[in-house]
Amino acid sequence: MRPSPPSFYALIATLLMVFLERLPTSSALPASSSDASPRSPIIQSRSLDNWYQCYDQPGTLKRRAKYNDCARAAAQLPNLVEPKTFHRGGDVSTDPYALPMIKIYNTCQIKVDLKFGRSDVSSWLGIDIALSKIMEACSLGYGLHETTGGEIVAGSQDLILVTVGRPVANAELEAPASADGAAVTNA
């Protein structure tokens, strides 16, 4: 009598064990892979070369804004390419590297600020690239219904936090919109 061939499930189990044996252990993974908190309700990653998180989980969806509005808000940021030190405080009307800087257009607010209040070196081009990455990575929907929202770090030491999404419900951030929907607030 001939033995019966292995079942499909036994074959899958064997392949899975071989695959799992070849995965690196947690001690072999780079330190950055442990940045995502398992309790965080927001997706986190370093696959864009910068830490970022998207507002795409229940409870954070209301923080998303229309993609086109965010593109218009991003266009209000300074367009300077030379790297300089971004710092806290100062007169934002004369010093484009003074943070925090907030730009609002209709449903979208873009906020550029320092994490932990510590200065960092970058350029507005670097900030714009990080902003483009987060807007694309966190994009949901399509056409006029496309939304985006999230946070990303930038700067030579990842100390500049760029946030994109609906304006925060905070009296000091509210500014009256102009006739075309633009509102600019620099705190």
N, CA, C and O atoms as a DFTB+ gen file, in Angstrom:
748 C
 N C O
     1  1       0.838      -1.167       0.000
     2  2       0.000       0.000       0.000
     3  2       0.896       1.248       0.000
     4  3       1.897       1.322       0.713
     5  1       0.512       2.181      -0.792
     6  2       1.285       3.407      -0.952
     7  2       0.873       4.430       0.108
     8  3      -0.318       4.580       0.378
     9  1       1.876       5.169       0.742
    10  2       1.509       6.170       1.742
    11  2       0.803       7.353       1.072
    12  3       1.085       7.697      -0.075
    13  1      -0.117       7.963       1.814
    14  2      -0.857       9.098       1.272
    15  2       0.049      10.324       1.199
    16  3       0.921      10.502       2.049
    17  1      -0.155      11.178       0.181
    18  2       0.674      12.381       0.055
    19  2       0.382      13.341       1.212
    20  3      -0.702      13.313       1.794
    21  1       1.375      14.202       1.541
    22  2       1.145      15.145       2.641
    23  2      -0.005      16.085       2.295
    24  3      -0.207      16.458       1.139
    25  1      -0.730      16.445       3.303
    26  2      -1.873      17.329       3.071
    27  2      -1.395      18.738       2.702
    28  3      -0.251      19.120       2.948
    29  1      -2.289      19.465       2.121
    30  2      -2.009      20.834       1.734
    31  2      -1.626      21.674       2.958
    32  3      -0.712      22.496       2.891
    33  1      -2.323      21.464       4.061
    34  2      -2.064      22.234       5.281
    35  2      -0.704      21.908       5.878
    36  3      -0.033      22.790       6.414
    37  1      -0.294      20.651       5.790
    38  2       1.030      20.275       6.288
    39  2       2.111      20.941       5.452
    40  3       3.133      21.377       5.982
    41  1       1.887      21.018       4.152
    42  2       2.842      21.674       3.269
    43  2       2.951      23.164       3.587
    44  3       4.054      23.706       3.656
    45  1       1.825      23.818       3.780
    46  2       1.809      25.242       4.127
    47  2       2.502      25.463       5.465
    48  3       3.281      26.406       5.604
    49  1       2.233      24.614       6.447
    50  2       2.862      24.746       7.765
    51  2       4.370      24.608       7.658
    52  3       5.107      25.338       8.321
    53  1       4.835      23.693       6.843
    54  2       6.280      23.500       6.664
    55  2       6.900      24.729       6.012
    56  3       7.942      25.212       6.454
    57  1       6.263      25.232       4.966
    58  2       6.779      26.434       4.303
    59  2       6.795      27.633       5.246
    60  3       7.737      28.425       5.228
    61  1       5.771      27.766       6.057
    62  2       5.709      28.863       7.016
    63  2       6.828      28.766       8.045
    64  3       7.440      29.776       8.393
    65  1       7.099      27.551       8.537
    66  2       8.188      27.376       9.513
    67  2       9.531      27.743       8.894
    68  3      10.352      28.386       9.548
    69  1       9.770      27.345       7.638
    70  2      11.020      27.681       6.961
    71  2      11.137      29.191       6.805
    72  3      12.204      29.760       7.037
    73  1      10.047      29.840       6.415
    74  2      10.049      31.289       6.260
    75  2      10.336      31.985       7.585
    76  3      11.156      32.902       7.637
    77  1       9.673      31.560       8.651
    78  2       9.857      32.198       9.956
    79  2      11.263      32.002      10.501
    80  3      11.784      32.873      11.199
    81  1      11.883      30.867      10.190
    82  2      13.255      30.626      10.651
    83  2      14.232      31.588       9.996
    84  3      15.274      31.901      10.572
    85  1      13.908      32.058       8.804
    86  2      14.817      32.948       8.078
    87  2      14.645      34.410       8.438
    88  3      15.480      35.231       8.060
    89  1      13.581      34.763       9.161
    90  2      13.374      36.153       9.575
    91  2      14.405      36.534      10.631
    92  3      14.763      35.702      11.466
    93  1      14.891      37.780      10.611
    94  2      15.835      38.206      11.652
    95  2      15.143      38.292      13.005
    96  3      13.950      38.582      13.091
    97  1      15.898      38.038      14.043
    98  2      15.353      38.178      15.393
    99  2      15.259      39.646      15.726
   100  3      15.826      40.474      15.014
   101  1      14.552      39.997      16.799
   102  2      14.393      41.407      17.157
   103  2      15.727      42.052      17.493
   104  3      15.880      43.262      17.324
   105  1      16.697      41.275      17.967
   106  2      18.002      41.866      18.280
   107  2      18.791      42.184      17.018
   108  3      19.730      42.979      17.054
   109  1      18.407      41.554      15.883
   110  2      19.110      41.822      14.637
   111  2      18.502      42.971      13.855
   112  3      19.085      43.423      12.869
   113  1      17.341      43.451      14.278
   114  2      16.684      44.551      13.582
   115  2      17.325      45.877      13.959
   116  3      17.833      46.017      15.071
   117  1      17.312      46.864      13.047
   118  2      17.848      48.187      13.391
   119  2      17.021      48.827      14.488
   120  3      15.842      48.519      14.659
   121  1      17.656      49.724      15.231
   122  2      16.993      50.369      16.369
   123  2      15.739      51.116      15.949
   124  3      14.784      51.193      16.722
   125  1      15.720      51.667      14.747
   126  2      14.573      52.467      14.315
   127  2      13.319      51.633      14.142
   128  3      12.220      52.189      14.139
   129  1      13.438      50.325      13.997
   130  2      12.249      49.514      13.786
   131  2      11.407      49.394      15.039
   132  3      10.246      48.992      14.962
   133  1      11.955      49.727      16.175
   134  2      11.191      49.634      17.417
   135  2      10.516      50.957      17.768
   136  3       9.961      51.091      18.859
   137  1      10.555      51.943      16.860
   138  2       9.966      53.245      17.133
   139  2       8.447      53.207      17.231
   140  3       7.848      54.028      17.924
   141  1       7.822      52.257      16.539
   142  2       6.360      52.201      16.547
   143  2       5.875      51.566      17.843
   144  3       6.233      50.435      18.170
   145  1       5.080      52.293      18.551
   146  2       4.516      51.786      19.791
   147  2       3.374      50.838      19.477
   148  3       2.493      51.189      18.693
   149  1       3.358      49.624      20.072
   150  2       2.281      48.699      19.763
   151  2       0.927      49.185      20.258
   152  3      -0.102      48.687      19.800
   153  1       0.896      50.145      21.180
   154  2      -0.366      50.661      21.698
   155  2      -0.839      51.898      20.957
   156  3      -1.918      52.411      21.255
   157  1      -0.074      52.387      20.011
   158  2      -0.441      53.602      19.296
   159  2      -1.579      53.331      18.328
   160  3      -1.535      52.343      17.595
   161  1      -2.612      54.193      18.307
   162  2      -3.708      53.993      17.363
   163  2      -3.394      54.552      15.987
   164  3      -4.241      54.500      15.095
   165  1      -2.203      55.081      15.799
   166  2      -1.837      55.736      14.554
   167  2      -0.694      54.959      13.912
   168  3       0.248      54.563      14.600
   169  1      -0.766      54.741      12.619
   170  2       0.268      54.012      11.904
   171  2       1.571      54.804      11.960
   172  3       1.582      56.013      11.730
   173  1       2.665      54.113      12.268
   174  2       3.963      54.759      12.334
   175  2       4.952      53.980      11.487
   176  3       4.849      52.757      11.386
   177  1       5.907      54.667      10.879
   178  2       6.863      53.993      10.022
   179  2       8.109      54.850       9.852
   180  3       8.104      56.043      10.156
   181  1       9.173      54.228       9.362
   182  2      10.368      54.950       8.965
   183  2      10.696      54.669       7.498
   184  3      11.801      54.974       7.051
   185  1       9.770      54.100       6.752
   186  2      10.056      53.718       5.378
   187  2      10.231      54.918       4.446
   188  3      10.686      54.740       3.316
   189  1       9.892      56.114       4.872
   190  2      10.090      57.304       4.052
   191  2      11.388      58.020       4.406
   192  3      11.584      59.169       4.011
   193  1      12.266      57.369       5.135
   194  2      13.509      57.941       5.634
   195  2      13.276      58.937       6.758
   196  3      14.243      59.441       7.329
   197  1      12.047      59.233       7.091
   198  2      11.689      60.096       8.205
   199  2      10.587      59.384       8.979
   200  3       9.752      58.700       8.387
   201  1      10.582      59.542      10.286
   202  2       9.475      58.992      11.069
   203  2       8.213      59.733      10.660
   204  3       8.230      60.952      10.491
   205  1       7.130      59.005      10.503
   206  2       5.856      59.647      10.218
   207  2       4.722      58.821      10.777
   208  3       4.882      57.636      11.070
   209  1       3.576      59.455      10.923
   210  2       2.359      58.754      11.314
   211  2       1.195      59.384      10.575
   212  3       1.135      60.601      10.404
   213  1       0.272      58.539      10.139
   214  2      -0.904      58.998       9.398
   215  2      -2.121      58.993      10.300
   216  3      -2.240      58.167      11.205
   217  1      -3.012      59.917      10.044
   218  2      -4.295      59.949      10.732
   219  2      -5.274      59.104       9.922
   220  3      -6.113      59.634       9.194
   221  1      -5.155      57.783      10.057
   222  2      -6.017      56.905       9.273
   223  2      -6.648      55.802      10.110
   224  3      -7.091      54.790       9.567
   225  1      -6.694      55.984      11.400
   226  2      -7.313      55.017      12.291
   227  2      -8.564      55.633      12.909
   228  3      -8.682      56.856      12.979
   229  1      -9.504      54.788      13.362
   230  2     -10.684      55.336      14.045
   231  2     -10.246      56.263      15.181
   232  3      -9.326      55.940      15.933
   233  1     -10.882      57.367      15.296
   234  2     -10.512      58.358      16.305
   235  2      -9.570      59.423      15.778
   236  3      -9.466      60.500      16.365
   237  1      -8.880      59.142      14.675
   238  2      -7.987      60.154      14.089
   239  2      -8.480      60.614      12.727
   240  3      -7.955      61.583      12.179
   241  1      -9.479      59.936      12.170
   242  2      -9.977      60.307      10.835
   243  2     -10.516      61.731      10.797
   244  3     -10.437      62.394       9.763
   245  1     -11.063      62.207      11.915
   246  2     -11.603      63.570      11.939
   247  2     -10.498      64.618      11.861
   248  3     -10.788      65.798      11.665
   249  1      -9.238      64.213      12.010
   250  2      -8.112      65.141      11.910
   251  2      -7.627      65.295      10.468
   252  3      -6.735      66.101      10.200
   253  1      -8.201      64.534       9.544
   254  2      -7.798      64.598       8.136
   255  2      -8.413      65.823       7.464
   256  3      -9.465      66.307       7.882
   257  1      -7.757      66.313       6.432
   258  2      -8.231      67.502       5.699
   259  2      -8.227      67.200       4.202
   260  3      -7.643      66.213       3.754
   261  1      -8.881      68.058       3.448
   262  2      -8.897      67.891       1.997
   263  2      -7.482      68.081       1.447
   264  3      -6.779      69.025       1.809
   265  1      -7.089      67.176       0.578
   266  2      -5.748      67.189       0.011
   267  2      -5.463      68.507      -0.712
   268  3      -4.395      69.093      -0.538
   269  1      -6.403      68.963      -1.512
   270  2      -6.184      70.207      -2.274
   271  2      -6.010      71.411      -1.354
   272  3      -5.217      72.304      -1.650
   273  1      -6.740      71.443      -0.246
   274  2      -6.574      72.534       0.716
   275  2      -5.184      72.497       1.331
   276  3      -4.576      73.541       1.566
   277  1      -4.681      71.293       1.593
   278  2      -3.333      71.171       2.173
   279  2      -2.264      71.612       1.173
   280  3      -1.256      72.206       1.554
   281  1      -2.488      71.321      -0.086
   282  2      -1.541      71.783      -1.109
   283  2      -1.518      73.307      -1.164
   284  3      -0.455      73.904      -1.331
   285  1      -2.684      73.940      -1.026
   286  2      -2.749      75.410      -1.021
   287  2      -2.094      75.984       0.241
   288  3      -1.424      77.015       0.174
   289  1      -2.281      75.325       1.387
   290  2      -1.635      75.782       2.621
   291  2      -0.120      75.630       2.510
   292  3       0.626      76.502       2.956
   293  1       0.337      74.533       1.919
   294  2       1.779      74.297       1.762
   295  2       2.416      75.357       0.869
   296  3       3.575      75.723       1.062
   297  1       1.659      75.847      -0.103
   298  2       2.190      76.871      -1.010
   299  2       2.448      78.189      -0.284
   300  3       3.167      79.041      -0.807
   301  1       1.879      78.377       0.910
   302  2       2.077      79.601       1.681
   303  2       3.379      79.577       2.488
   304  3       3.799      80.613       3.004
   305  1       4.021      78.415       2.603
   306  2       5.269      78.328       3.370
   307  2       6.405      79.030       2.626
   308  3       6.360      79.144       1.401
   309  1       7.421      79.501       3.349
   310  2       8.563      80.150       2.682
   311  2       9.203      79.216       1.658
   312  3       9.150      77.994       1.804
   313  1       9.799      79.786       0.641
   314  2      10.428      79.027      -0.435
   315  2      11.923      79.331      -0.435
   316  3      12.442      79.928      -1.378
   317  1      12.610      78.918       0.626
   318  2      14.036      79.196       0.779
   319  2      14.807      77.879       0.755
   320  3      14.408      76.914       1.406
   321  1      15.907      77.838       0.010
   322  2      16.649      76.589      -0.158
   323  2      17.900      76.480       0.715
   324  3      18.421      75.381       0.905
   325  1      18.384      77.589       1.244
   326  2      19.616      77.514       2.024
   327  2      19.333      76.961       3.426
   328  3      18.408      77.414       4.100
   329  1      20.141      75.972       3.865
   330  2      19.957      75.413       5.211
   331  2      20.332      76.431       6.281
   332  3      21.379      77.074       6.200
   333  1      19.494      76.567       7.252
   334  2      19.736      77.457       8.387
   335  2      19.182      76.793       9.634
   336  3      18.560      75.733       9.561
   337  1      19.410      77.419      10.774
   338  2      18.929      76.878      12.037
   339  2      17.508      77.340      12.302
   340  3      17.242      78.537      12.414
   341  1      16.594      76.375      12.402
   342  2      15.228      76.652      12.814
   343  2      15.240      76.752      14.334
   344  3      15.839      75.914      15.008
   345  1      14.581      77.772      14.874
   346  2      14.649      78.031      16.310
   347  2      13.300      78.472      16.826
   348  3      12.422      78.850      16.050
   349  1      13.136      78.425      18.117
   350  2      11.883      78.820      18.760
   351  2      11.928      80.303      19.042
   352  3      12.947      80.835      19.483
   353  1      10.812      80.969      18.784
   354  2      10.688      82.386      19.105
   355  2      11.221      83.284      18.015
   356  3      11.686      82.819      16.974
   357  1      11.149      84.578      18.268
   358  2      11.574      85.558      17.284
   359  2      10.381      86.107      16.534
   360  3       9.251      85.652      16.713
   361  1      10.640      87.071      15.708
   362  2       9.592      87.721      14.925
   363  2       9.435      86.981      13.604
   364  3      10.290      87.090      12.725
   365  1       8.352      86.231      13.457
   366  2       8.153      85.427      12.253
   367  2       7.945      86.273      11.002
   368  3       8.103      85.774       9.888
   369  1       7.598      87.524      11.168
   370  2       7.415      88.375       9.990
   371  2       8.758      88.772       9.376
   372  3       8.818      89.069       8.183
   373  1       9.829      88.783      10.163
   374  2      11.151      89.136       9.640
   375  2      12.118      87.956       9.632
   376  3      13.129      88.001       8.930
   377  1      11.833      86.899      10.398
   378  2      12.720      85.738      10.481
   379  2      11.955      84.487      10.059
   380  3      11.185      83.945      10.852
   381  1      12.152      84.016       8.823
   382  2      11.392      82.857       8.353
   383  2      11.781      81.540       9.029
   384  3      11.114      80.527       8.819
   385  1      12.843      81.534       9.833
   386  2      13.270      80.313      10.506
   387  2      12.797      80.272      11.962
   388  3      13.144      79.349      12.699
   389  1      12.013      81.262      12.376
   390  2      11.420      81.283      13.715
   391  2      10.181      80.384      13.710
   392  3       9.325      80.504      12.834
   393  1      10.094      79.506      14.668
   394  2       8.977      78.563      14.765
   395  2       8.269      78.737      16.091
   396  3       8.880      79.246      17.030
   397  1       7.027      78.348      16.217
   398  2       6.238      77.584      15.253
   399  2       5.682      78.474      14.150
   400  3       5.462      79.670      14.345
   401  1       5.460      77.867      12.988
   402  2       4.827      78.549      11.866
   403  2       3.605      77.726      11.477
   404  3       3.686      76.510      11.309
   405  1       2.484      78.405      11.339
   406  2       1.222      77.748      11.022
   407  2       0.616      78.421       9.796
   408  3       0.516      79.646       9.731
   409  1       0.216      77.609       8.834
   410  2      -0.461      78.092       7.629
   411  2      -1.773      77.337       7.506
   412  3      -1.807      76.114       7.638
   413  1      -2.848      78.062       7.254
   414  2      -4.182      77.460       7.157
   415  2      -4.818      77.858       5.836
   416  3      -4.757      79.015       5.418
   417  1      -5.430      76.870       5.185
   418  2      -6.252      77.148       4.017
   419  2      -7.492      76.255       4.118
   420  3      -7.381      75.029       4.111
   421  1      -8.670      76.874       4.213
   422  2      -9.956      76.174       4.345
   423  2      -9.895      75.071       5.406
   424  3      -9.836      75.369       6.599
   425  1      -9.910      73.798       4.985
   426  2      -9.989      72.687       5.939
   427  2      -8.632      72.238       6.456
   428  3      -8.569      71.373       7.329
   429  1      -7.553      72.798       5.948
   430  2      -6.228      72.264       6.264
   431  2      -5.326      73.250       7.005
   432  3      -5.261      74.436       6.681
   433  1      -4.644      72.722       7.994
   434  2      -3.631      73.481       8.734
   435  2      -2.310      72.747       8.623
   436  3      -2.244      71.536       8.833
   437  1      -1.256      73.483       8.293
   438  2       0.092      72.939       8.313
   439  2       0.840      73.664       9.412
   440  3       0.901      74.893       9.441
   441  1       1.405      72.886      10.310
   442  2       2.160      73.460      11.420
   443  2       3.580      72.909      11.386
   444  3       3.785      71.697      11.325
   445  1       4.548      73.804      11.426
   446  2       5.963      73.444      11.497
   447  2       6.453      73.921      12.846
   448  3       6.386      75.112      13.149
   449  1       6.944      73.006      13.656
   450  2       7.374      73.347      15.006
   451  2       8.574      72.493      15.389
   452  3       8.930      71.547      14.686
   453  1       9.187      72.838      16.504
   454  2      10.330      72.085      17.009
   455  2       9.870      71.077      18.052
   456  3       9.090      71.403      18.947
   457  1      10.363      69.848      17.928
   458  2      10.116      68.869      18.971
   459  2      10.999      69.242      20.155
   460  3      12.174      69.563      19.978
   461  1      10.463      69.202      21.313
   462  2      11.200      69.457      22.557
   463  2      11.787      70.867      22.623
   464  3      12.581      71.150      23.520
   465  1      11.420      71.758      21.699
   466  2      11.909      73.129      21.719
   467  2      13.372      73.280      21.340
   468  3      13.933      74.369      21.463
   469  1      13.998      72.204      20.880
   470  2      15.425      72.243      20.536
   471  2      15.605      72.638      19.071
   472  3      14.861      72.173      18.207
   473  1      16.579      73.484      18.793
   474  2      16.864      73.954      17.439
   475  2      17.369      72.817      16.559
   476  3      17.925      71.835      17.050
   477  1      17.165      72.964      15.245
   478  2      17.644      71.981      14.282
   479  2      17.938      72.701      12.966
   480  3      17.393      73.773      12.702
   481  1      18.791      72.112      12.154
   482  2      19.193      72.712      10.889
   483  2      18.459      72.028       9.747
   484  3      18.407      70.801       9.670
   485  1      17.897      72.836       8.866
   486  2      17.241      72.353       7.651
   487  2      17.024      73.545       6.742
   488  3      17.468      74.655       7.034
   489  1      16.341      73.307       5.647
   490  2      15.930      74.394       4.752
   491  2      14.427      74.260       4.554
   492  3      13.841      73.224       4.867
   493  1      13.816      75.299       4.040
   494  2      12.389      75.201       3.751
   495  2      12.147      74.213       2.625
   496  3      11.061      73.640       2.537
   497  1      13.133      74.000       1.761
   498  2      13.015      72.967       0.739
   499  2      12.931      71.589       1.399
   500  3      12.135      70.746       0.985
   501  1      13.751      71.363       2.423
   502  2      13.694      70.099       3.165
   503  2      12.347      69.901       3.847
   504  3      11.816      68.791       3.874
   505  1      11.800      70.976       4.395
   506  2      10.482      70.913       5.033
   507  2       9.426      70.596       3.975
   508  3       8.533      69.782       4.213
   509  1       9.524      71.231       2.814
   510  2       8.565      70.994       1.735
   511  2       8.622      69.547       1.247
   512  3       7.585      68.953       0.952
   513  1       9.814      68.981       1.162
   514  2       9.956      67.576       0.745
   515  2       9.304      66.654       1.769
   516  3       8.576      65.732       1.399
   517  1       9.561      66.898       3.063
   518  2       8.933      66.091       4.112
   519  2       7.412      66.226       4.057
   520  3       6.690      65.241       4.214
   521  1       6.934      67.442       3.835
   522  2       5.497      67.690       3.740
   523  2       4.894      66.941       2.553
   524  3       3.816      66.359       2.673
   525  1       5.574      66.950       1.420
   526  2       5.101      66.213       0.246
   527  2       5.035      64.717       0.535
   528  3       4.086      64.041       0.135
   529  1       6.047      64.204       1.230
   530  2       6.062      62.781       1.582
   531  2       4.871      62.405       2.445
   532  3       4.200      61.408       2.179
   533  1       4.603      63.198       3.480
   534  2       3.517      62.853       4.396
   535  2       2.166      63.007       3.711
   536  3       1.260      62.207       3.944
   537  1       2.022      64.016       2.878
   538  2       0.745      64.203       2.187
   539  2       0.462      63.034       1.245
   540  3      -0.678      62.577       1.161
   541  1       1.468      62.551       0.545
   542  2       1.286      61.418      -0.367
   543  2       1.110      60.108       0.395
   544  3       0.222      59.318       0.075
   545  1       1.945      59.877       1.395
   546  2       1.886      58.616       2.139
   547  2       0.565      58.447       2.874
   548  3       0.094      57.323       3.044
   549  1      -0.029      59.528       3.306
   550  2      -1.251      59.472       4.105
   551  2      -2.500      59.806       3.303
   552  3      -3.568      60.012       3.879
   553  1      -2.380      59.860       1.999
   554  2      -3.507      60.208       1.141
   555  2      -4.527      59.074       1.091
   556  3      -4.169      57.912       0.895
   557  1      -5.787      59.419       1.268
   558  2      -6.892      58.470       1.150
   559  2      -7.955      59.079       0.251
   560  3      -8.125      60.298       0.219
   561  1      -8.654      58.249      -0.464
   562  2      -9.725      58.750      -1.316
   563  2      -9.212      59.073      -2.700
   564  3      -8.119      58.670      -3.098
   565  1     -10.047      59.823      -3.430
   566  2      -9.710      60.076      -4.806
   567  2     -10.433      61.327      -5.295
   568  3     -11.572      61.589      -4.910
   569  1      -9.763      62.088      -6.141
   570  2     -10.363      63.288      -6.717
   571  2     -10.677      64.348      -5.683
   572  3      -9.862      64.640      -4.809
   573  1     -11.874      64.926      -5.789
   574  2     -12.275      65.979      -4.859
   575  2     -12.511      65.462      -3.453
   576  3     -12.611      66.251      -2.513
   577  1     -12.602      64.147      -3.294
   578  2     -12.841      63.552      -1.976
   579  2     -11.546      63.064      -1.319
   580  3     -11.584      62.434      -0.262
   581  1     -10.410      63.353      -1.939
   582  2      -9.129      62.906      -1.398
   583  2      -8.789      63.700      -0.136
   584  3      -8.897      64.926      -0.108
   585  1      -8.379      62.981       0.899
   586  2      -7.987      63.626       2.154
   587  2      -6.591      63.170       2.545
   588  3      -6.081      62.171       2.037
   589  1      -5.991      63.910       3.445
   590  2      -4.672      63.566       3.958
   591  2      -4.562      64.079       5.380
   592  3      -5.359      64.911       5.814
   593  1      -3.589      63.590       6.090
   594  2      -3.339      64.063       7.442
   595  2      -2.315      63.191       8.134
   596  3      -2.330      61.967       8.002
   597  1      -1.426      63.830       8.874
   598  2      -0.414      63.087       9.604
   599  2       0.697      63.996      10.088
   600  3       0.602      65.222      10.020
   601  1       1.748      63.366      10.577
   602  2       2.910      64.077      11.109
   603  2       4.167      63.425      10.573
   604  3       4.197      62.218      10.333
   605  1       5.205      64.224      10.385
   606  2       6.505      63.728       9.933
   607  2       7.587      64.591      10.565
   608  3       7.357      65.762      10.869
   609  1       8.753      64.017      10.759
   610  2       9.879      64.796      11.280
   611  2      10.825      65.145      10.140
   612  3      10.906      64.441       9.133
   613  1      11.533      66.243      10.323
   614  2      12.505      66.711       9.338
   615  2      13.674      67.314      10.100
   616  3      13.664      67.366      11.330
   617  1      14.668      67.763       9.371
   618  2      15.830      68.384       9.981
   619  2      16.986      67.410      10.105
   620  3      16.813      66.198       9.985
   621  1      18.165      67.959      10.348
   622  2      19.364      67.117      10.427
   623  2      19.320      66.155      11.611
   624  3      19.960      65.103      11.583
   625  1      18.568      66.512      12.650
   626  2      18.454      65.648      13.828
   627  2      17.019      65.181      14.056
   628  3      16.690      64.705      15.143
   629  1      16.171      65.311      13.054
   630  2      14.744      64.931      13.152
   631  2      14.046      65.633      14.312
   632  3      13.239      65.023      15.013
   633  1      14.353      66.916      14.516
   634  2      13.748      67.674      15.610
   635  2      12.700      68.676      15.132
   636  3      12.129      69.408      15.941
   637  1      12.446      68.713      13.832
   638  2      11.414      69.597      13.296
   639  2      10.194      68.733      12.996
   640  3      10.274      67.791      12.207
   641  1       9.071      69.054      13.624
   642  2       7.841      68.289      13.455
   643  2       6.905      69.039      12.513
   644  3       6.549      70.189      12.766
   645  1       6.513      68.384      11.430
   646  2       5.600      68.956      10.450
   647  2       4.277      68.206      10.580
   648  3       4.226      66.985      10.426
   649  1       3.207      68.948      10.865
   650  2       1.886      68.362      11.048
   651  2       0.951      68.902       9.979
   652  3       0.922      70.103       9.713
   653  1       0.188      68.007       9.371
   654  2      -0.780      68.414       8.346
   655  2      -2.127      67.774       8.682
   656  3      -2.200      66.581       8.976
   657  1      -3.189      68.577       8.637
   658  2      -4.524      68.069       8.935
   659  2      -5.482      69.211       9.237
   660  3      -5.196      70.374       8.954
   661  1      -6.610      68.861       9.808
   662  2      -7.603      69.883      10.164
   663  2      -7.034      70.804      11.229
   664  3      -6.239      70.371      12.062
   665  1      -7.435      72.078      11.210
   666  2      -6.959      73.011      12.241
   667  2      -7.337      72.527      13.642
   668  3      -8.422      71.991      13.865
   669  1      -6.427      72.729      14.555
   670  2      -6.645      72.358      15.944
   671  2      -7.670      73.300      16.543
   672  3      -7.612      74.506      16.305
   673  1      -8.610      72.771      17.316
   674  2      -9.630      73.599      17.970
   675  2      -8.998      74.296      19.161
   676  3      -9.101      73.842      20.300
   677  1      -8.342      75.410      18.869
   678  2      -7.627      76.159      19.896
   679  2      -7.800      77.637      19.566
   680  3      -7.499      78.064      18.452
   681  1      -8.271      78.399      20.505
   682  2      -8.586      79.808      20.261
   683  2      -7.391      80.590      19.735
   684  3      -7.558      81.483      18.905
   685  1      -6.186      80.268      20.205
   686  2      -5.029      81.041      19.763
   687  2      -4.645      80.724      18.317
   688  3      -3.894      81.484      17.706
   689  1      -5.144      79.618      17.758
   690  2      -4.815      79.272      16.386
   691  2      -5.872      79.734      15.406
   692  3      -5.624      79.757      14.201
   693  1      -7.042      80.100      15.894
   694  2      -8.111      80.494      14.995
   695  2      -7.851      81.882      14.427
   696  3      -7.501      82.823      15.140
   697  1      -8.034      81.970      13.137
   698  2      -7.874      83.261      12.470
   699  2      -8.985      83.393      11.446
   700  3      -9.369      82.402      10.825
   701  1      -9.503      84.583      11.258
   702  2     -10.565      84.742      10.267
   703  2     -10.021      84.475       8.870
   704  3      -8.906      84.878       8.539
   705  1     -10.808      83.801       8.067
   706  2     -10.396      83.489       6.709
   707  2     -10.672      84.690       5.809
   708  3     -11.613      85.450       6.036
   709  1      -9.842      84.845       4.794
   710  2     -10.064      85.905       3.808
   711  2     -11.143      85.440       2.835
   712  3     -11.667      84.334       2.967
   713  1     -11.466      86.263       1.882
   714  2     -12.530      85.937       0.932
   715  2     -12.232      84.672       0.146
   716  3     -13.158      83.955      -0.235
   717  1     -10.925      84.373      -0.114
   718  2     -10.602      83.180      -0.892
   719  2     -10.372      81.958      -0.016
   720  3      -9.956      80.915      -0.520
   721  1     -10.636      82.062       1.297
   722  2     -10.522      80.907       2.186
   723  2      -9.194      80.813       2.909
   724  3      -9.039      79.969       3.792
   725  1      -8.241      81.644       2.566
   726  2      -6.926      81.557       3.198
   727  2      -6.940      82.236       4.552
   728  3      -7.534      83.299       4.730
   729  1      -6.281      81.608       5.488
   730  2      -6.082      82.203       6.811
   731  2      -4.665      81.874       7.216
   732  3      -4.243      80.724       7.092
   733  1      -3.934      82.829       7.685
   734  2      -2.545      82.619       8.056
   735  2      -2.369      83.002       9.503
   736  3      -2.736      84.100       9.922
   737  1      -1.800      82.081      10.264
   738  2      -1.519      82.360      11.662
   739  2      -0.095      81.946      11.949
   740  3       0.281      80.815      11.639
   741  1       0.683      82.782      12.509
   742  2       2.018      82.461      12.972
   743  2       2.054      82.707      14.462
   744  3       1.906      83.839      14.922
   745  1       2.253      81.639      15.211
   746  2       2.276      81.767      16.668
   747  2       3.675      82.001      17.149
   748  3       3.900      82.135      18.352
